[in-house]
Amino acid sequence: MTAITPGSVALITGGTGGLGRALAALLRRQGVTVVLADLDSLRARQTAADLGAAFLPLDVTDRAANAAVVAQVEADHGRLDVAFLNAGIAGSGQQALDVDELLHVVDVDLFGVVYGAEAALPALRRAGGGSIVVTASLAGLAPHATEPGYSIAKAGAIAFVRSLAPRLVDDGITVSAVCPGFADTAIIDPLREAFAAVDFPVLSADEVAQALLGAWTARQPGAAYVVQPGVGAVPFRFPGVPSAKTADGRTATLPGRLRPPARS
């Protein structure tokens, strides 16, 4: 686990929502320079000001806008040390399959991560290394029956993290994911009464923020941390799949670049 260097520069997408606010406050207490990127509004700008953070408008589904935001972070602060790709939405869950809604959720929750990583990587290399931490979800590991778009997007984000991470180790760049269960954000507003009726525990935004900070400082390539109430953040042990066998019955070994991250 690495210590946080005061003055490090962090970018948080979806930065003025519940998780982004909690993470920004936590980072500011650690002496980190924080830039919040989110859809533009007076409320978003005021949230950033209240947290002592800079604000940049960003629609994460706009590939060019992601690059422009990272360029502005470097211009304003001289470097980028960590990108928290946190922006996310959920669908309504009202229909078994609403393809338009599904595509919109995937655009934000999956391609927003891809575009954010693409934009951040050159800046992290210029800084001599750094981290990308993706806010995924438990739904990416155990799909929600009512949320196919959200489940697809979060599973894709986890797969993206695990496939990208080994390729960046030599650059000193760590990519990891945090997979919270149900957390106290606007996404669960339609479910709050149902949760309360069965006394179902919900994660606080602060608990998820602590896990996001921990993923940055742990610097474990390709790790995915499950966060659940009463459990904390736990590295997920991805199950193995049956290995190929050679003609003489030995377990076949993939070439180095094709091997997945070590199980954690």
VENKA-V848083 format. One record per run of one state. SS is the DSSP state (helix for helix, strand for strand, loop for the rest). FROM is the first residue (numbers start at 1). TO is the last residue. If there is no record, write none. Layout:
BEGIN
ss: <SS SS>
from: <FROM FROM>
to: <TO TO>
END
This chain:
BEGIN
ss: <loop strand loop helix loop strand loop helix loop strand loop helix loop strand loop helix loop strand loop helix loop helix loop strand loop strand loop helix loop strand loop helix loop strand loop strand loop strand loop strand loop helix loop>
from: <1 9 14 18 30 33 39 42 52 54 58 63 78 82 86 99 127 130 136 138 141 148 172 173 181 183 184 186 198 203 204 205 219 224 229 232 236 245 246 251 252 256 259>
to: <8 13 17 29 32 38 41 51 53 57 62 77 81 85 98 126 129 135 137 140 147 171 172 180 182 183 185 197 202 203 204 218 223 228 231 235 244 245 250 251 255 258 264>
END
